[in-house]
């Protein structure tokens, strides 16, 4: 999802990508891993909110209480 296809124009030679020493690929893998973790966290949060609506109210109350403590 986060990688884009590179289009080659006719008459151009293929050249190595910037950072082709191996680090660029590690960043892409790490980016995909963080994307997976984010999607998993969002899915777990959505499922928890659907299964236990009372938990949603408790979390909202806790966040509001923490905000009041920080500002006051």
C-alpha positions in Angstrom: 0.0 0.0 0.0 2.8 2.4 0.8 5.0 1.6 -2.2 4.6 3.2 -5.5 5.4 1.7 -8.9 8.1 3.3 -10.9 7.4 3.8 -14.5 10.2 3.5 -17.0 10.3 5.9 -20.0 11.3 4.4 -23.3 15.0 5.1 -24.2 16.1 5.6 -20.6 18.6 3.3 -18.9 17.9 1.5 -15.7 19.9 3.0 -12.9 20.2 2.0 -9.2 17.9 3.6 -6.8 19.2 6.1 -4.3 20.4 4.4 -1.2 20.7 1.0 -3.0 23.3 -0.1 -0.4 20.6 -1.9 1.5 19.4 0.7 3.9 16.5 2.0 1.7 15.0 -1.5 1.6 15.1 -1.7 5.4 13.3 1.5 5.7 10.5 0.3 3.4 10.2 -2.9 5.4 10.1 -1.0 8.7 7.5 1.3 7.2 5.4 -1.6 6.2 5.8 -3.1 9.7 4.7 0.1 11.3 1.8 0.4 8.9 0.7 -3.2 9.9 1.0 -2.3 13.6 -1.1 0.8 13.1 -3.8 -1.1 11.2 -3.8 -3.8 13.9 -4.2 -1.3 16.6 -7.1 0.4 14.8 -8.8 -2.9 14.2 -8.4 -3.9 17.9 -9.7 -0.6 19.0 -12.7 -0.7 16.7 -13.6 -4.3 17.9 -13.3 -3.3 21.5 -15.5 -0.3 21.0 -18.2 -2.4 19.3 -18.0 -5.3 21.8 -17.9 -3.2 24.9 -19.6 0.2 24.6 -19.2 0.9 28.3 -15.5 0.8 27.9 -15.7 3.7 25.4 -17.4 5.8 28.0 -14.8 4.9 30.6 -12.0 5.8 28.3 -13.6 9.1 27.5 -14.1 9.9 31.2 -10.5 8.9 32.0 -9.1 11.1 29.2 -11.2 14.1 30.3 -10.1 13.7 33.9 -6.5 13.5 32.8 -6.9 16.7 30.7 -8.4 18.5 33.7 -5.6 17.5 35.9 -3.0 18.6 33.4 -4.6 22.0 32.9 -5.5 22.7 36.5 
